[in-house]
Amino acid sequence: MPAKRNYHDQQIVDNNLKLRDMLKNLPSFAADYFRAIETTTSSRTRIAYAYDLTVFFRFLKENNPLLKDLNIHDLRLDILDQITARDIEEYLDYLKVYYSGNKKDDEPVEHTNQTQAIKRKLSSLRSFYRYFYMREDIHTNPTLLVEVPKLREKEIIRLDVDEVARLLDEVESGENLTERQKKFHEKTKMRDLTIMTLLLGTGMRVSECVGIDIQDIDPNNYAVKIRRKGGYEFIVYLSDEVYHVIEKYMIQRKKMKPVAGHEDALFLSLQNKRINVRTVENLVKKYAQLVTTMKHITPHKLRSTYGTNLYRETGDIYLVADMLGHKDVNTTKKHYAATDEERRRAHRNDLRLREDEDDN
């Protein structure tokens, strides 16, 4: 009998099977690229790349009469040398709004992409081209001749200190929920409070939160083991406040009877299966709307809230980057530059060069 896979191993297996299926809709030479990046990327990242490349080759097939009657899987590698920078620019313009070949209610499905998504798709294409260009399998790389779309600077949305306290109070009391929501609140209150406390108290991603197993909790060191992007393990040390909330939830969790295959999951849905990312996103939205209607609060905004509070308390940008799982500290600096300016302004009078006459 094969050994039981844990949640994370099963996710990798499922993603690899999904990628294998997606490769059927890409040129056959794409398989070389995905084998090459396997050791440096997560399975989720490879699926994202495969999706982006699928959109690109569909664009070529739809817009190039010479490719109209060809199967994408049968395209040869030299097709990449036939593509120009202008083709890439037209592709980026196409991404703003396009229609997929799938049918929904007999109507084509419309897709739109904002600047961030277009930038990501160009990055995927650049990575693809770079691999074959560096191997000297192709002679041109038109992706380098196209400018990366510029992102408009957006204000970082986060919760204020008093809003954090009110949010946790709302989760605990549920008094402002609708009557329908209150029916489920008593069952999910402790679970929801623990999830929200973890997100606000550690800055972990939702995917990392829902992936926690019971055995990942270390009661001796007040710590929890999570799996970061890329699959590596990371130990998060919890404050007394955060750990004690988990401790209370564990009493309730031990009484639950999970569906087979979900026994290890720390957080369960009402169906007693491991809770998923979408459910957590919905519960964050549900409770956040009770606290503020002026801010669109998502799990990522709770992450920003944690990062801001940690930086204000410690002033250590490297610690914040480490806790948030940022590989490049410049990513962290970009997000918390405004906080840095606030600190500089607040301390502008700390250094005295001469005493004022009034001090004598």
Secondary structure, DSSP 8 states (H G I E B T S, - for coil): ------HHHHHHHHHHHHHHHHGGGS-TTHHHHHHHTTTTS-HHHHHHHHHHHHHHHHHHHHH-TTTTTS-GGG--GGGGGG--HHHHHHHHHHTTEEEEEEEETTEEEEEE--HHHHHHHHHHHHHHHHHHHHTTS-S--GGGGS--------------HHHHHHHHHHHHH-TTS-HHHHHHHHHHHHHHHHHHHHHHHH---HHHHHT-BGGGEETTTTEEEEE-TTS-EEEEE--HHHHHHHHHHHHHHTT----TT-TTBSSB-TTSSB--HHHHHHHHHHHHTTT-SSS---HHHHHHHHHHHHHHHH--HHHHHHHHT-SSHHHHHHHTHHHHHHHHHHTTTS--SS--GGG-
